[in-house]
Amino acid sequence: MGGEISASFGHYLRETQGNFVYSEDKHPDQKAQKSRRTASSTMLSDEDPVVQCIAGRATKFVGFMDHDGVESFQLVKYQENERHDPHHDWFFEPRKKPSGQTCNRVASFFLYLGENPIGGETCFHHLYPAPVDADPSKFSNINSDDGLGFAVKPITGNAMFWMNLHANNTGDVRTIHSALPIRAGVKYGINILLKRCYGI
């Protein structure tokens, strides 16, 4: 998923400007905590051919893994000082379908779009930082007290991928991550969340 997909989404960035809704959301499993996301977002149509193309590429990428398709795409916009505090994409209490199956988010992509802001890194707080010789244009050193924090800069056209669940379908706490505050500019991105349904 490179620059050509990012360029295709330039159209959506223009078309959806008036559709963004600002919110201070909390993860369904974290309603009692202070953790929150301050950002604007809008949903993209599942019927759109570019959305379908990206969904197809995402599912092809994870062809080795059992899954049940992708959730509808959410386009998010972070402006100056906005952020998403530490959270995970999987659910402590997964959703159940009428069939009795349980569904959770088995894997995530985050596709960076837009303006290459200052700040706004995606930081995994339980992972070690990038090596000292890593490309500084792609990774940040956040200087955390415990020495942990793998922080990836929001570079237009790049995408991240990670697994959320263990083989037994329990959540992996190492995937706790945050969107660090934007210091200048605007960050756009698309959440691509793959589902897995299991058990009856």
N, C-alpha and C positions, 0 to 999 in steps of 0.2 A: 504494500500500500504506500505508494510514494507520491511524488509531486503531482503526477497526472490526476490522481484522485482528489488531492487538495485543490487543484485548479478547477476540477469539475464542480467542487462544492462552493466555489466563488459565487456561482449562481444562487445557491441556497442562502448564503450569507446575505446577499442583497434581497432576496425574496422574503426572508423571514424576519427582517429587522423589526417590523411592526408587530410580530407575533410573540416576541420574547416576553416572558412573565417573570418578574423578580420574586424571589422567595427566600426565606431563611428556613430551609428544610432541615429536618432531623431524620436520621436513618430509622426505619420502623422498629429496629431492635434497641434503639438508643434514645427513646423519647424522654427518659428520666435524666439523661446526661446533658451536659452543656455543649457537647460536640454538635456542630451544625455546618451547613453549607450556605454561604451567602453568595448568590449568583442568580443569573437569569437563564431560562431554558425554554425550549420549544420542541415539540415532537415533529418528526419527519414521517411522511407517508410511506407505508410498507409497499405501496403500489408504484412508487417512483422508480424508474429504471436505473438511476444511478445508485439509489439505496439498495436495490436488488443486486446490482453488480458488486457493491462492497460487501453485502451480506454473503454473496456467493464466494467471494474471495476469502472472507473470514472463515466460513465453514470448510472451504477447501484446505486452508492452512491447518486446521485442527482435524484433518481427516483421520488421524490416528485415534481419535477419542470419541467415545459414545456421548451423544448429545441430542437434544430435541429442538434444534433451531435457535434463532436469536429473538430477543425481545425487540420491540419497536425502538428505533433509533431516537436518542435524545441529543439534541444540539445544545450545548451549554456555552454561556458567555460569562467570563469573569472580568470585571473592571477593577480599577485601582482599589487596593485594600481588600478586595473580596477574596474568599478562600473556601476551602472545604476541609474542616478539621479531621483528625484521624478517624478512619472508619474502615469497614470492609464491605465488599460487594455482596457477599453471601449472607444468608439469613440464619440466625440462631434457631428460629422457629419457621422452617420452610413452609411454603404454601402447599395446600392439598387440593387436588383436583376432585371433581365429583366421582371420578372412577376409583378414588382411594389412593392414587399415586401421590407421592410427595415430589415437589419440584423446587429446585434451588439453582443458583447461578454457578455453573461449573467453571466458567472461565470468563475473562474480560479482555477486551481491547480498549485502548483509548487512543483515538486518532487526533493529532494536533492539527488545527487549522488556523489561518488568520495571520496575526500581525507580529509574531515573534516578540512578545512582551519581555520586560525585565521582571524577574521573579516568576512566580507561578509554577515552579517546578512540581512534578509529581514525586513525592518522597515516601519511600517504604521504610518505616521506622524500625523494623525488626531485622533489617538487612545491613550488611557492612557497606560502607561507602565505596564508590568506584575507586579503582587503583589510582595511585598518585600520578601515574603516567597516562591516565585516561584523557580523552579529548575534552578540554575545558569548555569547548563550545557546545558540548552535549550534556555534560554532567557538572553538578555543583557539589562543593563540600560545605555542608551545613553546620559543621563544628558543634555537634550535639555533645552534651555532657557525658553520655555513655559511649561515645565513639561510634554509634550506629546511625544509619540514615543514608539510603541509596537514593539520590535525588537526580531526576532526569529533567533537562530543560525542555520547555515547550517550543520545539522547532517545527515550523510549518511543513507538513507532508510526512513527518515521522509518526510512527505508531508504536505503542507498547502492548505487550501481551503477557498475561500471567494466568496461572491456574488458581482457582479459588478453593477447590475441594480436594480432599485426599481420596484415595481409591475407594475407601469405604463410605464416601459421600459426606463426611464430616468436614466442617470448615477449617481452613488452614490459617491460623492466627498470624503467620508470617506475612500475610498479604495486607495487613493493616497499613493504610497509606493515607496521605493527605495531599490536597492541592495547596501549596504554600501561597501566601498573599501576593497579589500582583503589586509590584512597586511602581510600574509605569507601563502604559499601553493597555491592550485588551487581549485576552486569551480566548480563543474559540476551540472547542473540541467536541468529539462525538463519542458517547459511550456505546460500545457494542458488547452486549451481555448475552452469553450463551447459556441456555437452559439444559438441565438434565432432570428427567423425571424417573423415579424408581420406586419399587415396592408396590404391593397391592394388599 
